Amino acid sequence: MPAADVISAVAGFADREAVRRYAEIADPAIARFGGRFIVSNAEPLFVEGESPSRHLSMVEFPSIDDAKARYDSPENAEARAVTPAAFRGRVLMFLQGD
């Protein structure tokens, strides 16, 4: 099964303490499901078009099923609850590799 990527794009941080708490919770859940950061909170250089996203993270998982399992896991539930307080304009995408 091909690897999968999860991309998080955020317009900004609403509360830095909530962002720190999100990372404390989310990072162990990512590792538990075989995920590894490819990019973490990078500021993109836009060469064409415009986007409200100012920070991007990308995590690679062994499969799309692992990415989905992590997202729906009890370990990630608290991180999901913190998300609205931490980030402004967040978009989360799952991409199946070839």
N, C-alpha and C positions, 0 to 999 in steps of 0.2 A: 504494500500500500504506500502511495507517495506521501511525503511530508506535507504538512499544512502550516500556513502562517496566520497569525492573528495580528492585525494592525489596529492600533489605538491612535486616533487622531484627536487632539484637543485644541480648542481655541485658546484656552488659558487655564490657569489654576485659580480656583475660587478661594481656597483656604490651604495654605502650605502645610499646616499641621495635619489636616485631613489627607493631604497627598502623602505625607510621611506615614500616616497610619495605614492608608491603602497599600503602600508598598510593603510594609511589615506583614500584612495579612496575605496579600496576593502573591508575593514572591515564593513563599514555601509551597503554595498550591500549584504554581506554575512548575516548579521543580518536581513535585510529586507526580505530575502527569507527563513528565519527560520533556517539558518545555525548556528552551534556552533563549535568552535575549540575543537578538541580532542587532537591534538598535534600542536604546533606552532614552526616552525624552530628548531626542535630537531635534534641533531646530532646522526645518527643511530649507533648502535653497530653491526657490521657485524659479524655473527657467521658462515656463510657459503657463499662462493662465493665472488664476487667483484662487486662493483657498482660505477659509477662515482658520484652518488648522495651523497652529504655531509650534506644536510639539508632537512628535511622532514616536511611537514605540512599535517594535515588531518582535514577536516571539515565534520561534519555530517549534512545532510539535511533531512527534513521529507520524501522526495521522490526524485527519479532520475529526475522527472519533475521539482521540485524546484531547483535542482542543475543546470540543463540545463537552466532554466529560468534566474537564477542569472547570469550564464556565458554569455548569450546572451543579457542581459538587458542593457539599456542605462546607468544605474548607473555603470555598470562594464566596459563599453567601454573605458573609460579613463584609468582604471587600466590595461586593456589589451594592450593599446598603450604604457604604461610605462614599461611593462614586458621585452621587449628586452634590454632596457637600465639597468634594475635592476638586472637581473639574467643571469648567464651563465649555459647553458646546462639544461634548465628547461623541465620537462616532467609533464603533467597534466593528471590524470586518474580519470574517474568516475566509481564507483563500485555500482551496485545494490545489496542491502542486500537480505537476504532470507525472 
